[in-house]
Amino acid sequence: MIKSFSWLLTFVVVLGAGACRNQEQAPESKAAPDTVVTEPDQASLYGFMVDSFNVFEGEIRANENLSTLLRKHGVDYATIADLAHQSKEVFDVRRLAAGRKYTLLCNKDSAGAAQCFIYEKSPVDYVVFDWRDSLKIYQDAKRVDTLRRTVAGEIHSSLYLNMVRNGVDPGLAISLSEIYAWTIDFYRIQDGDQYKIIYDELYVDDKPVSIGQIHGCWFKHAGEDFYAFYFNQAERGDYFDDHAQSLRKAFLKAPLKFSRISSRYSLNRFHPVLKRNKAHLGTDYAAPTGTPIHTVGDGEIIAASYTSGNGNFVKVRHNGTYTTQYLHMSKIASGIRPGKYVKQGEVIGFVGSTGLATGPHVCFRFWKNGKQVDPLREKLPPSEPVKPENMDAFKAASDSLKKELDAIPVKVEQPQTAAL
């Protein structure tokens, strides 16, 4: 008996320490105390008939763990230990995150002990702990409703701010930049550029939770029209332009998702460290130290090292024609070494200022047939277009989307000064 009690005490201490350790990374919660829901809005909640229970709802607080939470609702240590042990294959109870919603279903008798605990991992996914008759632990998801939306705008500050002013999820700006990552350099967006998007918005409990599929979009950049239509072929969806060519090129337009060009490729640039004119055969992208650096294309690592000039750097051979190099990293990503094969977009290092650098940035160098060239001026090779056998289906889908996009009006804004 003493041995059993010691094991339970050790479990509670470890569980509490684990929860504190994991929640240090979660945002501070300002949740109010548990609220008793005496008259639920619906008869069924997470699949339970709630009229059989007293329902308590709340949010996980900072440093709160499963043990302290359930003990407040009459659950004994042995049951809590069993829940934690049996749930390992489904959910690690030490990963309860501050600010996440939970629900307790409690007996209506005088003791009022909890019988079920439901933890929302996300607005959609949740974990159920049910110990009424026998222990059952499982994951499930709420019903997600999809609404088709459209948005359009003219940019005079940044795409992100324009989305905010349009009242849409700014995550849509990130999705748009990823679709056009091979076609448009979003670090060089111009005043007056325009966009139109047809997309799905996902709702749970009548509240928007995320952006779904983008079906089609149009972007007017530097006076040129860029269409993108989502189309499935060979069980894989991708975006194609109005000529049935893939928007996914062999190379990304830049090695960073968010940055600014601080120095372009030049045959005669004043070097800020050496204090003399010197050819700068790369493009510098300024970004905060630690920003992930992505390889712009599939390839093999042929160098991952340090020199006094380059600092920490990685060099990637993509094929017999193209090679790229990334300089001045604060550190090279774990596992990146000569001989390793990397996929387009994979993180190979992090922005820094090692070597001959005056501030945090990545110097991006690009070789074509052994000669360094300006990647911003290169005509990069496209990926696989729509296959001939799928052309009729693509044309029908893209024509319909193009007609819908062309009919969306663009709200023209008055230019205003703002950060890019």
C-alpha positions, 0 to 999 in steps of 0.5 A, spaced: 500 500 500 505 504 501 509 502 495 502 504 491 501 511 494 509 512 493 508 511 485 502 515 485 505 521 489 511 520 484 506 520 478 503 527 480 509 530 481 512 528 474 505 530 471 505 537 474 513 538 472 511 536 465 505 540 464 509 546 467 515 545 462 510 545 456 506 550 458 512 555 458 512 555 451 504 557 451 501 564 451 499 566 458 492 565 459 487 570 462 481 565 463 476 566 468 474 561 473 470 555 470 463 557 468 457 552 470 453 551 464 446 550 467 442 550 461 446 548 455 444 551 448 444 544 445 442 537 447 448 534 444 455 536 446 461 532 443 456 527 442 454 527 449 447 528 451 448 534 456 442 534 460 444 528 464 450 532 466 452 539 470 457 542 464 463 546 466 467 550 461 473 553 462 480 555 459 487 551 461 491 556 465 498 557 465 501 552 469 495 548 470 495 540 469 490 535 468 491 533 476 490 539 479 484 540 474 481 534 475 482 534 483 478 540 483 472 536 480 472 530 485 477 525 481 481 521 485 489 520 484 488 513 482 483 515 476 488 521 474 494 516 473 490 511 469 487 516 465 494 519 463 497 512 463 492 510 458 492 516 454 499 516 451 498 513 445 492 518 443 494 524 447 500 526 452 496 530 457 503 534 459 501 538 453 495 541 455 496 548 453 494 555 456 488 558 453 485 552 450 478 550 451 476 544 456 469 542 458 468 537 464 461 533 464 460 532 472 454 528 475 448 531 478 448 528 484 451 531 491 458 529 490 458 532 483 464 528 481 467 529 473 465 523 469 468 526 462 474 531 460 474 534 453 480 538 451 480 542 445 487 541 441 484 546 436 478 549 434 476 543 430 480 537 433 478 535 441 480 529 445 475 525 450 477 522 456 471 518 458 471 514 465 464 513 467 463 505 466 470 503 463 476 508 460 475 510 453 480 515 450 479 518 443 480 523 438 474 526 434 473 533 430 467 538 430 463 539 424 466 544 419 462 548 414 465 551 408 463 557 405 465 560 398 468 567 399 471 572 394 475 578 396 479 583 392 483 589 393 488 594 391 495 595 394 498 601 397 502 599 403 502 591 404 498 585 402 498 583 409 495 590 411 490 590 405 487 584 407 486 586 414 483 592 412 478 588 407 476 584 414 479 577 411 484 573 415 491 575 413 493 568 413 490 569 406 496 573 404 501 568 406 497 563 402 497 567 396 504 569 396 506 561 396 501 560 390 505 565 386 512 564 390 515 562 383 512 567 379 512 574 383 517 576 388 513 579 394 518 583 396 518 587 390 510 589 390 508 595 387 504 601 389 497 600 385 498 592 384 491 588 385 489 582 387 482 577 386 481 571 390 476 565 390 477 561 396 473 557 402 473 559 409 472 554 414 467 555 420 466 551 426 460 553 431 458 558 426 465 562 427 470 562 422 476 558 424 481 558 418 482 559 410 480 553 406 482 551 399 484 557 394 480 555 388 483 561 383 486 568 384 488 573 379 494 578 381 496 584 377 503 586 378 507 591 374 502 592 369 502 584 368 496 579 369 497 573 373 492 568 373 492 561 378 487 556 378 487 550 382 487 543 378 487 536 380 491 531 376 494 524 377 491 525 384 495 531 386 493 538 386 497 544 384 496 551 381 496 552 373 496 559 369 491 561 364 496 557 359 495 550 363 503 551 365 504 550 372 506 556 377 511 551 380 517 553 377 524 549 378 526 554 383 523 559 388 523 566 387 527 567 394 530 563 399 526 567 405 519 567 406 519 574 409 525 579 408 527 585 404 532 586 398 538 590 401 543 589 396 542 586 389 547 583 384 552 588 381 559 587 378 561 594 381 558 595 388 562 598 394 563 593 400 561 595 406 566 591 410 572 592 405 571 599 404 572 598 396 568 597 390 568 589 389 563 585 384 557 583 388 555 576 385 549 575 389 542 578 392 542 580 399 536 579 403 535 582 410 531 579 415 532 578 423 537 573 426 534 566 426 529 567 420 529 560 417 533 560 410 529 555 405 533 552 399 530 554 393 529 548 389 531 540 390 538 538 390 544 535 393 548 539 398 555 539 396 558 544 401 556 546 408 561 549 412 565 556 414 570 561 411 572 567 414 568 571 408 562 567 407 561 565 414 557 559 415 554 557 408 551 552 404 551 550 397 546 546 393 547 543 386 540 542 383 542 539 377 547 539 371 545 546 370 544 550 376 547 551 383 545 555 389 549 558 395 547 561 402 551 565 406 552 568 413 548 564 416 547 564 424 547 556 424 547 551 419 540 547 420 541 540 423 542 534 419 545 539 413 551 536 410 555 534 404 551 528 400 544 530 403 538 531 398 534 536 400 527 538 397 524 545 395 523 549 401 526 545 406 530 549 411 537 549 411 540 554 415 538 560 419 539 568 417 545 571 421 551 575 420 557 571 420 563 572 416 564 579 412 557 581 414 555 588 417 548 585 419 543 579 419 542 577 412 543 572 407 547 573 401 543 568 395 548 566 390 546 563 383 550 559 378 548 557 371 552 553 367 558 554 372 557 562 371 554 566 377 548 570 374 542 574 377 537 570 379 532 576 379 533 576 371 533 569 370 528 565 366 527 559 370 524 553 368 517 551 369 514 545 372 510 539 369 504 543 365 497 540 365 497 533 361 494 533 354 489 528 357 486 532 362 486 539 358 479 539 356 477 538 364 482 543 366 479 548 360 472 547 363 474 549 370 479 554 369 474 558 364 469 558 369 474 560 374 476 566 370 469 568 368 468 569 376 474 572 377 473 577 372 467 579 374 469 581 381 470 588 382 476 591 385 475 596 391 481 602 389 483 605 395 487 612 396 494 611 397 497 612 404 504 612 407 505 605 411 511 600 412 512 595 406 
